[in-house]
Amino acid sequence: MESHAEDIIKIINNDKKRQELQKNDITKGYAEVFYDNVTFERKILCNGEFSMIMPTAFDVIKSEYIALKWDTENSPEFIYTNETLDINMTFSFCSDEHIETDISKIQKSMEKNIKEINENITFIENDILETKEGLLISHFSFPLYIQKQKILEVLFLFFVNHKCTVATFHCPYSQKRDWLNITKQMILSIQLE
C-alpha cells in the first residue's frame, strides 16, 4: 500500500511531465530544445506529397553537404537539416508493388531487420502511431553510433499515395530528452496533401 507522501510525489511528477509537454507543444509554433527556443511551422515536403510541422530552420540540404553525411549513391531522396547539419530528417520512397501494406507486419519486419543489423540494439520506443487523419505510422527510436558519435535515430514508415515512405530523424544523443517527444509530435502532425 502506497503512503500519502508517495501519492503526492506521483502527482507532482505527473504535473511536471504535463507542464513539460505543454511547454514543448510544437503546434504553438515553438519549443525549448536543448536550452534554446526553436520555432516550428507546417511545411509541405517531398515535392508536395505531404506536410508536417517541423523546425522553421530546417531546409533542403545543399548538394555539396550530402557527401559529408551519406554515401551520395545511396543518400535519401529528400534531406532536411538545420544550419549546422547536426540535426536532420530524411525521406525516401519505395514504390515496389510487392511491399507489405499491413502496418503491424511492417512493424515486426522492421524490428527484425534493425536487430539483424545490430543485435545489441535497445529500443527506446517501438510502436505504431496514428495521426488525427487515421494515418498509421510504424515508429522506432534507438541509439546509434555513426563515425564514433552516439546519435538518436528515429525511424518511421508510412504510406503516401501507395508508396512506402521511409523516414529518419537524427540528432546528437545528448539532446534525446527534448527531441524524443518533439519528434513524435512532428510525426503525428503529418498530413497527406
N, C-alpha and C positions, 0 to 999 in steps of 0.2 A: 504494500500500500504506500502510495506516494504522500509525502508530507506537504503541508501548505506552502512551505518555502520552495519546494521543487515545482509546485504548480505556478507560483509567482515567477520563478526563473523561466519556465517554459513560455509563459505569457509575454514576458519581457523579450525573450529571444525571438518569438514569433512576430512581435511588433517591430523589432529591429529588421527582420527579414522583409516584412511588408513595406516598411519605410524605404529600405534599400531598393526594392523592386519599383516602388513608385518614383524614387529619385532617378532611376535609370529606365524610365518608360520612354522608349525611343519615339513613340507616337506623339510625344510632346515636342519633339524636334531637337532634343539634346539629351546627353547622358554624361555622367562623370566616368571617365575611363583612365585608370592609372594616374589619378590625381590631375586630370586635365579635362576640361569641358569639350566634348565632341558634338558637333551639330549633325543632325540626321535629316534626310529628305527622301521622298519617294522618287526613285529613278527608274526609267524604262531601260531595260537591259537586253543584251544579246540580240541586237537588231530588231527590237520591238516584240520579242517573244513573250516577255512577262515584265512585271515591275516588282520592285522590292524597296523597302525602306533601308537605307544604308548610309554610312558616313558621307556627308557632303563633299569632303576632301577626296574621297575615292574617285579615281578616274581610270580610264583605259591606260594600261601600261604602255610606255613608249617602246617601240620595237627593239631599240638598241639595249634596253634593260632586260629583255626576256632571257637572253643567254646567261645573265648573271644568276638567274634562279632556276631555269629549266633548260633541258636539252631542247634546242629550238625545233628539232624534228618532231618531238613528242610533247610540245608545250600545249597547254589547254587552248581552246579556241578563243575564249574571252577571259581576260585577266584585268581585274580592277584592283588598284592598290593605292596606298597613301603616298605622300611625297617622299618619305624615307624608305619606301619599299619593304618595310619590315612587317606590315600587315596587309594581307591581300585576300581576295576572293576570286575563285576561278570557276568557269563553267565550260563544259564540253557536252556535245550532243551525240547520241548514238541512235541511228535510225534503222538499225537492223530489225527486220520483221520477226526474227526469232528470239528477241529479248522477252524474257518473262515480264508480264504486266501485273501480276499479283504482288502487291507491295510487301505482304508478310513473307512470301517466298524470296523476294529480293532481299529483304532484311536478313533472313537466315543465310542466304548465299553470300552476301557481302560480309557478314560476320565471319563466316568460314574462310573467305578469301583473305580478309585482314589478318586473321590468326595464322594462316598459312605463310604469309609474308613475314610476320613477326609473332612467333609463338608465345613470346613473353608479354604481349600487349595486354594492358589493363584498361578496359573501357571506363571512361568517366561517365558517359551516358551512351545508351544504346536503346533507341526506341523509335516508334513511328509517331510522327506529329501530324496533326490535321489542322489546316487553316480554316478560317471562318467560311471560306467558299467551299470547303469539303475536299480540298486537295490533300492527298496523303503523301507524306514525305518520310522516307527512310533516313534516319539520323544517327550518326555516331560521333563521339568525341573521345580523343585519346591523346596521350603524349607521344611525341615522335622526335627522333634525333635526325637532323639533317645537317651535314657538314659539322658535326660535333656540337651543334646547338640544339637545345631542347625547345621544341615549339609545341603549341597546342594545335592539333589537327582536328577540324570539324569536317566530316564528310557527310554529304546528304544527296539523295537521289529523288527525283520526281519526274512526272511525265508532262510534257508540253507538246500539244499537237501531235500526239502519237510518237513522240521522240523521248527517249530516256535522257534526262538531264543529269549529268554527274557534276557535282559542285563541291568545292572545298573552301574552307576558310583557314587561314594560318595567322598566328600571332606569336610573339615571344611567350614562352610558358609562364614567365613572371607576371604576365597580365591575364592569366587564366581566370582568376576570380571575377574580374569585371566582364571579360568577353564571353564567358560561358552563357550567362543569362542574356546578354545583348545579342549574341549570335542566334540564340533560339528565337528571340523576338524578331530578328531580321528574317529568319526562315519562315516564321509564321505570318509575316507580312507579305509573302509572295502572292501576287495576283496575276492570273493569266490575262493577257491583253487581247 
